[in-house]
Amino acid sequence: HPAQRQLVEVRRIRGALRMSSSAPPPGIESREGIRFRDLQVCPCCGGTRLAITLEDGQDFETGLGQFAVRECLQCGIQFTVPQPLADDVHLLYDDRSSHDFDGSASFVERLRRYNNIRQLKRLPDRFRESDKMSLDYGCGSGFFTRSMREYLGGRVIGSDFHEMPPPLLSSANDIEYVADSALNTLHGALDLIVCRNVLEHVVDPTAFIARLRTLLKPRGVLLIEVPNRRSVWTRLLGRYNFNYYLPRHLYHYDESSLTRQLAGFRILGRWLDHSPILGKSFGSMFGWRISGFALAGLALLPVQILLDAPLRRSSQLVVVAERN
């Protein structure tokens, strides 16, 4: 794929320049200009009793090589190894071309919009009031942010680590964009933070949750959605399960490990949900380039639900929690 080859070449040159200036410290390796570190202890609790749950993982998105997943037997979190350094994580998304910024056909967008509104309807009704302020953290393309603007009342803000908003939000006069670097201006001001498929991407999830808490008002609400590592598809698809999404997914959650991250919050509700992962999963298995929201994934979604629902092992996990 020309765009992928061009991105890999840019990373290779960037890495060569960095390596020529100084040798990486022990335990650090460079892959296509991105520095990675091995982890021999749990980055969340410091535990040293680790088990390998996936040893032959692969970056099927941009070809950064092989990765593994380890589980901490002390706190139950699973994490990807090696992991990019905190200063280099943004390089995985620099050109907004990964799955997280995926575009869609109009028919698929209508289905996505329906699903977004369905999820927002599970929030307390008070968030539809005109005096509320809501944030879509890690807004990616801004598609879900637009659904928030459509359904919720008050002030709606999108945020990501890019300084400029994505095209969908730059053309929306009724949605604000605040770059991650400027989020402290919203300290203690937010009624609602939606954080969908973000927590698994951050280097330090404990510090990340603590930061989001400071942005919320007392009794402010946080909605977090993550891939469910106990999905039936983890066992059936192995390393091809798109929920692994290595190395961009740094952590892999189940209900217990996600709840543990939310110390300082009162859990209001939790549920399992569905995301069309089979198209991308089979694409990785057979070497096909299938976009994240392609019709192939949607066509296979009923198959997912038929297995997910009776087994209670759906692909997504959602928790709604209130700041204490």
C-alpha positions as CSV (number, residue, x, y, z in Angstrom):
1,H,0.0,0.0,0.0
2,P,1.7,3.3,-1.1
3,A,0.7,5.4,1.9
4,Q,1.9,2.7,4.3
5,R,5.2,2.3,2.5
6,Q,5.7,6.1,2.6
7,L,4.9,6.3,6.3
8,V,7.4,3.4,7.1
9,E,10.1,5.2,5.0
10,V,9.6,8.4,7.0
11,R,9.9,6.5,10.2
12,R,13.0,4.7,9.0
13,I,14.8,8.0,8.2
14,R,13.7,9.5,11.5
15,G,15.0,6.5,13.3
16,A,18.3,6.6,11.5
17,L,18.8,10.2,12.4
18,R,18.0,9.6,16.0
19,M,20.3,6.5,16.2
20,S,23.1,8.4,14.6
21,S,23.0,11.1,17.2
22,S,23.1,8.8,20.2
23,A,22.9,5.1,21.0
24,P,19.7,4.0,22.7
25,P,20.0,3.2,26.4
26,P,19.8,-0.5,27.6
27,G,16.3,-2.0,27.2
28,I,15.3,0.5,24.5
29,E,15.0,-0.4,20.8
30,S,14.1,1.6,17.8
31,R,11.6,0.4,15.1
32,E,11.1,2.7,12.1
33,G,12.0,5.8,14.2
34,I,9.8,4.9,17.2
35,R,11.6,4.0,20.5
36,F,10.2,1.0,22.4
37,R,11.0,-0.3,25.9
38,D,10.7,-3.8,27.3
39,L,8.7,-4.2,30.6
40,Q,9.8,-6.8,33.1
41,V,7.5,-5.5,35.9
42,C,3.8,-4.5,35.8
43,P,3.6,-0.8,34.8
44,C,0.4,-0.4,36.9
45,C,1.3,-2.0,40.2
46,G,5.0,-2.9,40.0
47,G,4.2,-6.6,40.3
48,T,6.9,-9.0,39.1
49,R,4.8,-12.2,38.8
50,L,4.0,-12.1,35.0
51,A,2.6,-14.6,32.6
52,I,2.7,-14.4,28.8
53,T,-0.8,-14.6,27.3
54,L,0.2,-13.8,23.7
55,E,3.7,-14.4,22.4
56,D,3.3,-14.0,18.7
57,G,1.4,-10.8,18.3
58,Q,1.9,-8.7,15.2
59,D,1.5,-5.1,14.0
60,F,-0.8,-5.7,11.1
61,E,-1.5,-2.0,10.6
62,T,1.9,-0.5,9.6
63,G,4.4,-3.4,10.0
64,L,6.3,-2.5,13.1
65,G,7.0,-6.2,13.8
66,Q,6.3,-8.7,16.5
67,F,4.9,-7.9,20.0
68,A,3.7,-9.9,23.0
69,V,1.1,-9.5,25.7
70,R,1.9,-10.2,29.4
71,E,-0.5,-10.4,32.4
72,C,0.3,-9.3,35.9
73,L,-0.7,-12.1,38.2
74,Q,-0.9,-9.5,41.1
75,C,-3.4,-6.9,39.7
76,G,-4.8,-8.8,36.6
77,I,-3.9,-6.1,34.0
78,Q,-2.6,-7.3,30.7
79,F,-0.1,-5.1,28.8
80,T,1.8,-5.1,25.5
81,V,5.5,-5.5,25.3
82,P,7.6,-3.8,24.1
83,Q,5.8,-0.4,24.5
84,P,6.6,2.9,22.8
85,L,8.1,5.5,25.0
86,A,5.7,8.2,26.1
87,D,7.4,10.8,24.0
88,D,7.0,8.6,20.9
89,V,3.4,7.3,21.2
90,H,2.1,10.1,19.0
91,L,4.2,8.9,16.1
92,L,1.9,5.9,15.8
93,Y,-0.9,8.3,14.8
94,D,1.0,11.3,13.3
95,D,-0.7,11.3,9.9
96,R,-4.3,10.5,11.2
97,S,-4.4,7.5,8.9
98,S,-4.8,4.6,11.4
99,H,-8.0,2.9,12.3
100,D,-8.7,5.5,15.0
101,F,-9.3,8.1,12.3
102,D,-11.1,5.9,9.8
103,G,-13.5,7.3,7.4
104,S,-16.7,5.6,6.2
105,A,-19.3,5.5,3.4
106,S,-22.5,7.4,4.0
107,F,-24.5,4.2,4.6
108,V,-22.0,3.0,7.2
109,E,-22.0,6.4,8.8
110,R,-25.7,6.3,9.4
111,L,-25.4,2.9,11.1
112,R,-22.5,4.3,13.3
113,R,-24.5,7.3,14.2
114,Y,-27.4,5.1,15.2
115,N,-25.1,3.1,17.5
116,N,-23.6,6.3,19.0
117,I,-27.0,7.7,19.9
118,R,-28.0,4.3,21.3
119,Q,-25.0,4.4,23.7
120,L,-25.6,8.1,24.7
121,K,-29.2,7.3,25.6
122,R,-27.9,5.1,28.5
123,L,-26.5,8.2,30.2
124,P,-28.6,10.0,32.9
125,D,-31.1,12.5,31.4
126,R,-29.5,15.4,33.1
127,F,-26.8,15.6,30.4
128,R,-29.3,16.8,27.9
129,E,-29.7,20.1,29.9
130,S,-28.5,23.3,28.4
131,D,-26.1,24.2,31.2
132,K,-24.0,21.0,30.9
133,M,-20.5,20.8,29.5
134,S,-19.3,17.6,27.8
135,L,-16.0,16.4,26.5
136,D,-15.2,13.7,23.9
137,Y,-11.6,12.9,24.9
138,G,-9.5,11.3,22.2
139,C,-12.1,12.3,19.6
140,G,-10.1,10.9,16.6
141,S,-12.0,11.8,13.5
142,G,-14.7,13.6,15.5
143,F,-17.5,11.4,14.4
144,F,-18.7,10.5,17.9
145,T,-18.3,14.1,19.0
146,R,-20.8,15.1,16.3
147,S,-23.2,12.5,17.7
148,M,-22.8,14.0,21.2
149,R,-23.6,17.5,19.7
150,E,-26.7,16.0,18.1
151,Y,-28.0,14.3,21.3
152,L,-26.7,16.2,24.3
153,G,-27.5,19.7,25.5
154,G,-25.1,22.4,26.5
155,R,-21.5,22.8,25.4
156,V,-19.7,20.0,23.5
157,I,-15.9,19.8,23.2
158,G,-13.7,17.5,21.3
159,S,-10.1,16.9,22.3
160,D,-7.0,15.0,21.0
161,F,-3.3,15.4,21.0
162,H,-3.2,17.1,17.7
163,E,-3.1,20.9,17.9
164,M,-5.6,21.3,15.1
165,P,-9.0,19.7,15.0
166,P,-9.9,16.9,12.5
167,P,-11.8,18.0,9.4
168,L,-15.1,16.9,10.7
169,L,-14.8,19.3,13.7
170,S,-13.0,22.2,12.0
171,S,-16.1,22.7,9.8
172,A,-18.6,22.4,12.8
173,N,-19.4,25.8,14.2
174,D,-21.3,24.4,17.2
175,I,-18.5,22.1,18.5
176,E,-15.3,23.4,20.2
177,Y,-11.9,21.7,19.9
178,V,-9.4,21.9,22.7
179,A,-6.0,20.2,22.2
180,D,-4.8,17.9,24.9
181,S,-2.0,20.3,25.8
182,A,-4.6,22.9,26.7
183,L,-7.1,20.8,28.7
184,N,-6.0,22.1,32.0
185,T,-8.1,25.2,31.2
186,L,-11.1,23.0,31.8
187,H,-10.0,22.0,35.3
188,G,-13.1,21.2,37.4
189,A,-15.5,22.5,34.8
190,L,-16.8,19.3,33.0
191,D,-20.1,17.5,33.7
192,L,-19.3,14.6,31.4
193,I,-16.2,13.1,29.8
194,V,-16.7,10.4,27.2
195,C,-13.5,8.3,26.7
196,R,-14.2,5.7,24.1
197,N,-11.4,3.3,23.0
198,V,-8.7,5.6,24.5
199,L,-7.6,4.2,27.8
200,E,-6.0,1.1,26.2
201,H,-3.8,3.5,24.2
202,V,-2.2,5.5,27.1
203,V,1.2,4.8,28.6
204,D,0.2,5.5,32.2
205,P,-3.5,4.7,32.7
206,T,-3.5,5.4,36.4
207,A,-2.2,9.0,35.9
208,F,-4.5,9.4,33.0
209,I,-7.6,8.6,35.0
210,A,-6.4,10.8,37.8
211,R,-6.1,13.7,35.3
212,L,-9.6,13.1,33.9
213,R,-10.9,13.2,37.4
214,T,-9.5,16.7,38.0
215,L,-11.3,17.9,34.9
216,L,-14.7,16.8,36.2
217,K,-17.0,18.7,38.6
218,P,-18.0,16.9,41.8
219,R,-20.5,14.3,40.7
220,G,-19.2,14.6,37.2
221,V,-19.5,11.4,35.1
222,L,-17.0,9.5,33.1
223,L,-18.0,7.1,30.4
224,I,-15.2,4.7,29.4
225,E,-15.3,2.1,26.7
226,V,-12.5,-0.4,26.1
227,P,-12.1,-3.6,24.1
228,N,-13.0,-6.6,26.3
229,R,-10.0,-9.0,26.6
230,R,-12.4,-11.7,27.7
231,S,-14.3,-11.5,24.5
232,V,-15.0,-14.9,22.9
233,W,-13.0,-13.7,19.8
234,T,-9.8,-13.6,21.8
235,R,-9.8,-17.3,22.0
236,L,-11.3,-18.0,18.5
237,L,-9.1,-15.6,16.6
238,G,-5.9,-15.5,18.6
239,R,-3.3,-12.9,17.5
240,Y,-5.6,-11.9,14.6
241,N,-8.2,-10.6,16.9
242,F,-8.5,-6.9,16.0
243,N,-9.0,-6.0,19.6
244,Y,-5.3,-6.6,20.2
245,Y,-4.4,-3.8,17.7
246,L,-0.7,-4.0,18.5
247,P,1.2,-2.0,19.4
248,R,-1.4,0.8,19.7
249,H,-3.3,-1.0,22.4
250,L,-0.9,-0.9,25.3
251,Y,-3.3,-2.4,27.8
252,H,-6.0,-5.0,27.6
253,Y,-8.9,-4.9,30.1
254,D,-11.6,-7.0,31.6
255,E,-14.3,-5.8,34.0
256,S,-12.1,-6.4,37.1
257,S,-9.0,-4.6,35.8
258,L,-11.0,-1.7,34.4
259,T,-12.9,-1.2,37.7
260,R,-9.6,-1.3,39.6
261,Q,-8.4,1.7,37.5
262,L,-11.5,3.7,38.6
263,A,-10.6,4.3,42.2
264,G,-12.1,7.6,43.3
265,F,-15.2,6.9,41.2
266,R,-18.6,5.4,42.1
267,I,-19.7,2.9,39.4
268,L,-23.1,3.8,38.1
269,G,-23.4,1.1,35.5
270,R,-21.5,-1.3,33.3
271,W,-22.5,-3.2,30.2
272,L,-21.1,-5.2,27.3
273,D,-21.4,-3.9,23.8
274,H,-20.4,-4.8,20.2
275,S,-18.0,-3.4,17.7
276,P,-17.5,-4.8,14.2
277,I,-14.1,-6.4,14.6
278,L,-14.4,-9.4,12.3
279,G,-13.7,-7.6,9.1
280,K,-10.4,-6.2,10.3
281,S,-9.6,-9.5,12.1
282,F,-10.0,-11.6,8.9
283,G,-8.2,-8.8,7.0
284,S,-5.2,-9.4,9.2
285,M,-5.5,-13.1,8.9
286,F,-5.5,-13.2,5.1
287,G,-3.5,-10.0,4.3
288,W,-6.5,-8.0,3.1
289,R,-6.6,-4.2,3.7
290,I,-10.1,-3.7,5.2
291,S,-11.0,-0.4,6.8
292,G,-12.3,-0.5,10.3
293,F,-15.9,0.4,9.4
294,A,-16.1,-1.4,6.1
295,L,-19.2,-3.2,5.0
296,A,-17.4,-6.5,5.5
297,G,-17.2,-5.9,9.2
298,L,-20.8,-4.8,9.4
299,A,-22.0,-7.8,7.4
300,L,-20.3,-10.1,10.0
301,L,-21.6,-8.2,13.0
302,P,-24.7,-10.4,13.3
303,V,-22.4,-13.4,13.6
304,Q,-20.6,-11.6,16.4
305,I,-23.8,-10.8,18.3
306,L,-25.1,-14.4,17.9
307,L,-22.1,-15.6,19.8
308,D,-21.5,-12.6,22.1
309,A,-25.0,-12.4,23.5
310,P,-25.6,-15.9,24.9
311,L,-22.0,-16.3,26.1
312,R,-21.9,-12.8,27.7
313,R,-18.4,-12.2,26.2
314,S,-18.9,-9.3,23.8
315,S,-16.1,-7.4,22.2
316,Q,-16.5,-4.1,24.1
317,L,-16.8,-3.2,27.8
318,V,-18.4,0.0,28.9
319,V,-18.4,1.5,32.4
320,V,-20.1,4.7,33.6
321,A,-18.7,6.1,36.8
322,E,-19.3,9.2,38.9
323,R,-16.6,11.3,40.6
324,N,-16.8,10.9,44.4
